[in-house]
């Protein structure tokens, strides 16, 4: 997924530097302006012929540069592991899972429940069961399995740094029985001690805070050509923001939340206190 976005951003940079409109680019590959837009956003697969024709239109004659971009197009079409969960994974969320797997730094704020990357299997099962209405046991198990598979990124050799800020509401709202909640709190305490994880809790006692707009995630990538992406989930879809001024606003909110929340050690103490109360 990230390779699609990287290739799309490079094609957009080349087009804009030549002063060529999306309409003209689309005409050159017998496609619509909207397809060029989707290609530049990394939301469609790439045909080698289309990329070759666009590179010719944009005046890219150097064989080394052309070869690198065509190789990237080939890599971009390789399906990620998450595509095997296509039966239970909405198309709009496939994009996020792919980006999450490629990110070098994940920052998030959650208020409704513990974020999927930090959920225990029992807690995830309770969340999926509560949130999806009528569904078969097989569907529930598949969704939980997908969530657990996503979590492997945190312990992989090149796993991302994770900075998670959980509102106290997410920790007090029960999903499952007492044992499930106790297991989830213990898991958070353990995970918070991983060297690549920073976990903070925004307590009720602070009052109103910068996260008033609700939950969001920010993804940063190792490729310098890719801008940070802000992800916000909705009931039937999601928003992906990558404009610099929009990302900057969420950056300020995340920074403010981190400054106003207890530090990781104090947050662990807060988690231990909640565990005793559960």
RONUVO-96491 format. One record per residue (C-alpha): x, y, z. Coordinates in Angstrom, 2 decimals, always signed. Example, Ala and Ser with C-alpha at 12.3 -4.5 7.8 and 13.67 -1.06 7.14 Angstrom:
2
+---------+---------+---------+
!       u !       v !       w !
+---------+---------+---------+
!  +12.30 !   -4.50 !   +7.80 !
!  +13.67 !   -1.06 !   +7.14 !
+---------+---------+---------+
END
This chain:
278
+---------+---------+---------+
!       u !       v !       w !
+---------+---------+---------+
!   +0.00 !   +0.00 !   +0.00 !
!   +2.69 !   +2.47 !   +0.92 !
!   +4.45 !   +1.77 !   -2.39 !
!   +1.29 !   +2.76 !   -4.25 !
!   +1.14 !   +6.02 !   -2.34 !
!   +4.84 !   +6.65 !   -2.88 !
!   +4.57 !   +6.04 !   -6.62 !
!   +1.41 !   +8.13 !   -6.82 !
!   +3.05 !  +11.05 !   -5.03 !
!   +6.06 !  +10.89 !   -7.37 !
!   +3.82 !  +10.84 !  -10.43 !
!   +1.90 !  +13.83 !   -9.07 !
!   +5.17 !  +15.69 !   -8.40 !
!   +6.34 !  +15.02 !  -11.97 !
!   +3.02 !  +16.09 !  -13.48 !
!   +2.82 !  +19.31 !  -11.49 !
!   +6.46 !  +20.21 !  -12.20 !
!   +5.67 !  +20.01 !  -15.94 !
!   +2.49 !  +22.05 !  -15.62 !
!   +0.34 !  +19.22 !  -17.00 !
!   -3.29 !  +18.94 !  -15.92 !
!   -4.87 !  +15.75 !  -14.67 !
!   -7.19 !  +15.87 !  -17.65 !
!   -4.27 !  +15.92 !  -20.09 !
!   -2.52 !  +13.14 !  -18.19 !
!   -5.68 !  +11.05 !  -18.29 !
!   -6.05 !  +11.59 !  -22.03 !
!   -2.52 !  +10.29 !  -22.60 !
!   -3.37 !   +6.92 !  -21.03 !
!   -6.96 !   +6.75 !  -22.32 !
!   -8.39 !   +7.33 !  -18.85 !
!  -10.40 !   +9.91 !  -16.97 !
!   -9.15 !  +12.77 !  -14.83 !
!  -10.59 !  +10.99 !  -11.79 !
!   -8.44 !   +7.91 !  -12.47 !
!   -5.32 !  +10.07 !  -12.49 !
!   -6.44 !  +11.48 !   -9.16 !
!   -6.91 !   +7.97 !   -7.73 !
!   -3.53 !   +6.89 !   -9.09 !
!   -1.81 !   +9.87 !   -7.48 !
!   -3.47 !   +9.06 !   -4.17 !
!   -2.36 !   +5.43 !   -4.41 !
!   -5.92 !   +4.10 !   -4.39 !
!   -5.77 !   +1.96 !   -7.54 !
!   -3.35 !   -0.57 !   -8.97 !
!   -0.85 !   +0.54 !  -11.62 !
!   -0.50 !   -0.85 !  -15.13 !
!   +3.08 !   -0.79 !  -16.39 !
!   +1.91 !   +0.60 !  -19.74 !
!   +0.11 !   +3.50 !  -18.05 !
!   +3.15 !   +4.38 !  -15.96 !
!   +5.41 !   +4.19 !  -19.02 !
!   +3.12 !   +6.51 !  -21.00 !
!   +2.90 !   +8.98 !  -18.12 !
!   +6.67 !   +9.03 !  -17.68 !
!   +7.04 !   +9.74 !  -21.41 !
!   +4.48 !  +12.54 !  -21.17 !
!   +6.32 !  +14.01 !  -18.19 !
!   +9.63 !  +13.95 !  -20.04 !
!  +11.34 !  +11.30 !  -17.91 !
!  +13.88 !   +9.91 !  -20.38 !
!  +16.60 !   +8.71 !  -18.02 !
!  +16.52 !   +4.92 !  -18.05 !
!  +17.64 !   +4.60 !  -14.44 !
!  +14.83 !   +6.86 !  -13.19 !
!  +12.28 !   +5.17 !  -15.44 !
!  +13.41 !   +1.73 !  -14.30 !
!  +13.14 !   +2.66 !  -10.64 !
!   +9.60 !   +3.98 !  -11.04 !
!   +8.48 !   +1.02 !  -13.15 !
!   +9.97 !   -1.33 !  -10.55 !
!   +8.04 !   +0.53 !   -7.86 !
!   +4.86 !   +0.08 !   -9.92 !
!   +5.45 !   -3.67 !  -10.04 !
!   +6.04 !   -3.84 !   -6.28 !
!   +2.99 !   -1.66 !   -5.62 !
!   +0.70 !   -4.29 !   -7.14 !
!   +1.83 !   -7.07 !   -4.78 !
!   -1.03 !   -7.82 !   -2.37 !
!   -0.32 !   -7.42 !   +1.35 !
!   -1.14 !  -10.06 !   +3.96 !
!   -4.32 !   -8.22 !   +4.93 !
!   -5.93 !   -8.91 !   +1.56 !
!   -6.54 !  -12.47 !   +2.71 !
!   -9.03 !  -10.95 !   +5.17 !
!  -10.98 !   -9.26 !   +2.40 !
!  -14.12 !  -11.16 !   +3.40 !
!  -14.33 !   -9.23 !   +6.69 !
!  -12.27 !   -6.15 !   +5.88 !
!  -14.05 !   -3.12 !   +4.36 !
!  -12.26 !   -1.59 !   +1.40 !
!  -11.82 !   +1.75 !   +3.15 !
!  -10.12 !   +0.03 !   +6.09 !
!   -7.80 !   -2.05 !   +3.90 !
!   -6.05 !   +1.19 !   +3.04 !
!   -5.45 !   +1.97 !   +6.70 !
!   -4.16 !   -1.50 !   +7.57 !
!   -1.67 !   -1.29 !   +4.72 !
!   -0.48 !   +2.14 !   +5.82 !
!   -0.29 !   +1.04 !   +9.45 !
!   +1.90 !   -1.91 !   +8.48 !
!   +4.30 !   +0.39 !   +6.60 !
!   +4.49 !   +3.23 !   +9.12 !
!   +7.65 !   +4.02 !  +11.07 !
!   +5.82 !   +6.05 !  +13.72 !
!   +2.19 !   +5.70 !  +14.82 !
!   +0.59 !   +8.29 !  +17.09 !
!   -3.00 !   +7.95 !  +18.20 !
!   -5.66 !   +9.22 !  +20.56 !
!   -8.58 !   +6.95 !  +21.51 !
!  -11.64 !   +7.68 !  +23.61 !
!  -14.27 !   +5.00 !  +22.95 !
!  -12.22 !   +1.87 !  +23.60 !
!   -8.65 !   +0.62 !  +23.71 !
!   -7.07 !   +0.89 !  +20.27 !
!   -6.92 !   -2.29 !  +18.19 !
!   -3.11 !   -2.46 !  +18.33 !
!   -3.32 !   -2.73 !  +22.13 !
!   -6.30 !   -5.04 !  +22.62 !
!   -6.16 !   -8.50 !  +24.16 !
!   -7.89 !  -11.31 !  +22.28 !
!  -10.73 !  -11.46 !  +24.83 !
!  -11.25 !   -7.70 !  +24.79 !
!  -11.14 !   -7.61 !  +20.97 !
!  -13.74 !  -10.37 !  +20.88 !
!  -16.01 !   -8.32 !  +23.17 !
!  -15.55 !   -5.16 !  +21.07 !
!  -16.22 !   -6.93 !  +17.77 !
!  -19.26 !   -8.73 !  +19.15 !
!  -20.70 !   -5.50 !  +20.53 !
!  -20.00 !   -3.36 !  +17.52 !
!  -20.96 !   -5.51 !  +14.54 !
!  -24.51 !   -6.56 !  +15.44 !
!  -25.71 !   -9.81 !  +13.91 !
!  -22.81 !  -11.84 !  +12.56 !
!  -21.71 !  -15.43 !  +12.62 !
!  -19.16 !  -16.77 !  +15.06 !
!  -16.87 !  -17.40 !  +12.11 !
!  -17.03 !  -13.69 !  +11.14 !
!  -16.29 !  -12.63 !  +14.71 !
!  -13.29 !  -14.96 !  +14.87 !
!  -11.96 !  -13.68 !  +11.55 !
!  -12.20 !  -10.05 !  +12.67 !
!  -10.46 !  -10.83 !  +15.94 !
!   -7.75 !  -12.77 !  +14.08 !
!   -7.17 !   -9.78 !  +11.81 !
!   -6.78 !   -7.50 !  +14.83 !
!   -4.24 !   -9.83 !  +16.42 !
!   -2.34 !  -10.10 !  +13.15 !
!   -2.07 !   -6.32 !  +12.97 !
!   -0.47 !   -6.27 !  +16.41 !
!   +2.53 !   -8.29 !  +15.20 !
!   +3.92 !   -5.10 !  +13.68 !
!   +4.78 !   -3.84 !  +17.17 !
!   +7.18 !   -6.73 !  +17.84 !
!   +8.64 !   -7.05 !  +14.35 !
!  +12.32 !   -6.29 !  +13.75 !
!  +11.51 !   -3.01 !  +12.01 !
!   +8.37 !   -2.25 !  +13.96 !
!   +7.17 !   +1.32 !  +14.36 !
!   +7.35 !   +3.54 !  +17.39 !
!   +3.89 !   +3.79 !  +18.92 !
!   +2.71 !   +6.75 !  +20.98 !
!   -0.80 !   +6.07 !  +22.25 !
!   -2.89 !   +8.36 !  +24.41 !
!   -6.01 !   +6.72 !  +25.82 !
!   -8.75 !   +8.74 !  +27.41 !
!   -9.73 !   +7.38 !  +30.81 !
!  -13.22 !   +6.84 !  +29.37 !
!  -11.80 !   +4.13 !  +27.10 !
!  -10.44 !   +2.31 !  +30.14 !
!  -13.53 !   +2.57 !  +32.31 !
!  -16.09 !   +1.61 !  +29.66 !
!  -16.57 !   -2.15 !  +30.13 !
!  -16.27 !   -4.53 !  +27.20 !
!  -16.74 !   -8.09 !  +28.34 !
!  -16.84 !   -9.15 !  +31.97 !
!  -14.59 !   -8.21 !  +34.87 !
!  -11.93 !  -10.75 !  +33.95 !
!  -11.74 !   -9.37 !  +30.40 !
!  -11.25 !   -5.81 !  +31.62 !
!   -8.66 !   -6.86 !  +34.19 !
!   -6.75 !   -8.78 !  +31.53 !
!   -6.86 !   -5.76 !  +29.23 !
!   -5.51 !   -3.40 !  +31.90 !
!   -2.69 !   -5.81 !  +32.76 !
!   -1.84 !   -6.07 !  +29.08 !
!   -1.62 !   -2.29 !  +28.75 !
!   +0.75 !   -2.12 !  +31.71 !
!   +2.98 !   -4.78 !  +30.12 !
!   +2.90 !   -3.27 !  +26.64 !
!   +3.69 !   +0.19 !  +27.99 !
!   +7.08 !   -1.11 !  +29.11 !
!   +8.14 !   -2.07 !  +25.57 !
!  +10.95 !   +0.22 !  +24.36 !
!   +9.09 !   +1.23 !  +21.19 !
!   +5.80 !   +2.03 !  +22.97 !
!   +4.85 !   +5.25 !  +24.78 !
!   +1.50 !   +4.97 !  +26.51 !
!   -0.24 !   +7.82 !  +28.31 !
!   -3.66 !   +8.15 !  +29.90 !
!   -5.68 !  +11.36 !  +29.77 !
!   -7.47 !  +11.32 !  +33.16 !
!  -10.97 !  +12.56 !  +33.90 !
!   -9.45 !  +14.82 !  +36.55 !
!   -7.83 !  +17.01 !  +33.89 !
!  -11.22 !  +18.14 !  +32.60 !
!  -11.63 !  +19.45 !  +29.07 !
!   -8.65 !  +18.91 !  +26.79 !
!   -7.31 !  +19.30 !  +23.26 !
!   -8.80 !  +16.02 !  +21.99 !
!  -12.33 !  +17.38 !  +21.82 !
!  -12.71 !  +16.41 !  +18.14 !
!  -12.52 !  +12.69 !  +18.96 !
!  -10.27 !   +9.77 !  +18.13 !
!   -7.64 !   +9.89 !  +15.39 !
!   -4.39 !   +8.29 !  +14.32 !
!   -1.31 !   +9.85 !  +12.71 !
!   +1.03 !   +7.79 !  +10.55 !
!   +4.58 !   +8.69 !   +9.55 !
!   +6.61 !   +6.71 !   +7.02 !
!  +10.32 !   +6.07 !   +6.51 !
!  +10.11 !   +7.34 !   +2.92 !
!  +10.89 !  +11.07 !   +2.91 !
!   +8.65 !  +11.63 !   -0.11 !
!   +5.54 !  +10.66 !   +1.86 !
!   +3.72 !  +13.16 !   +4.02 !
!   +2.20 !  +12.21 !   +7.35 !
!   -1.38 !  +10.95 !   +7.17 !
!   -4.17 !  +11.55 !   +9.65 !
!   -6.81 !   +8.82 !   +9.81 !
!  -10.28 !   +9.22 !  +11.31 !
!  -12.77 !   +6.38 !  +11.25 !
!  -16.49 !   +6.85 !  +10.69 !
!  -19.45 !   +4.49 !  +10.73 !
!  -19.35 !   +3.56 !   +7.04 !
!  -15.99 !   +4.90 !   +5.93 !
!  -12.94 !   +6.90 !   +6.91 !
!  -11.15 !  +10.19 !   +6.28 !
!   -7.51 !  +10.30 !   +5.22 !
!   -5.91 !  +13.74 !   +5.52 !
!   -2.49 !  +14.52 !   +4.08 !
!   -2.57 !  +18.27 !   +3.41 !
!   +0.21 !  +19.92 !   +5.37 !
!   -1.99 !  +22.48 !   +7.10 !
!   -4.52 !  +19.85 !   +8.19 !
!   -1.88 !  +17.45 !   +9.45 !
!   -0.24 !  +20.31 !  +11.36 !
!   -3.45 !  +20.95 !  +13.30 !
!   -3.60 !  +17.34 !  +14.47 !
!   +0.10 !  +17.45 !  +15.24 !
!   -0.58 !  +20.34 !  +17.61 !
!   -3.46 !  +18.47 !  +19.23 !
!   -1.35 !  +15.34 !  +19.73 !
!   +1.49 !  +17.38 !  +21.19 !
!   -0.85 !  +19.17 !  +23.56 !
!   -2.46 !  +15.90 !  +24.68 !
!   +0.96 !  +14.46 !  +25.39 !
!   +1.97 !  +17.52 !  +27.41 !
!   -1.26 !  +17.58 !  +29.42 !
!   -1.43 !  +13.82 !  +30.14 !
!   +0.57 !  +12.19 !  +32.95 !
!   +3.93 !  +10.86 !  +31.75 !
!   +4.25 !   +7.12 !  +30.93 !
!   +5.34 !   +6.14 !  +34.46 !
!   +2.49 !   +8.07 !  +36.06 !
!   +0.09 !   +6.64 !  +33.48 !
!   +1.15 !   +3.12 !  +34.45 !
!   +0.34 !   +3.99 !  +38.06 !
!   -3.07 !   +5.20 !  +36.90 !
!   -3.60 !   +1.90 !  +35.07 !
!   -2.65 !   -0.03 !  +38.22 !
!   -5.15 !   +2.02 !  +40.19 !
!   -7.91 !   +1.25 !  +37.69 !
!   -6.98 !   -2.43 !  +37.82 !
!   -7.52 !   -2.46 !  +41.58 !
!  -10.92 !   -0.84 !  +41.13 !
!  -12.07 !   -3.26 !  +38.43 !
+---------+---------+---------+
END
